[in-house]
Amino acid sequence: MTEKIERELISRRQAFSLFGLTAAVSLAIPGTLSALSDAEAQTPGMERREDRRDDRQERRDDRQQNRQDRRDDRRTGGDQPATSGSTTGTNSGTNTGSTTGK
């Protein structure tokens, strides 16, 4: 119980070794973490969730593409219906025979 605790100083050689080991580990950890994020689903519930997520993303992409196509059509004038020559009900400048006054 009455042991004397001795403090041991670390040598320069040991300090550089420890520093090198720390640097190597810090470079290895980000690679390991990125490999974990690419892992496939491991349970049926996780697979269903991933499938739903993929389906939502596909629908989102389809909607975005459709919106972009509609915008492009409006800007370029594509797919406009042909005019049949009919008027919209406003006076087109021809006299219909009804006169007011005399």
Secondary structure, DSSP 8 states (H G I E B T S, - for coil): -----------HHHHHHHHHHHHHHHHHHHHHHHHHHT----SHHHHHHHHHHHHHHHHHHHHHHHHHHHHHHHHHTTT-----S---SS--S---S-----
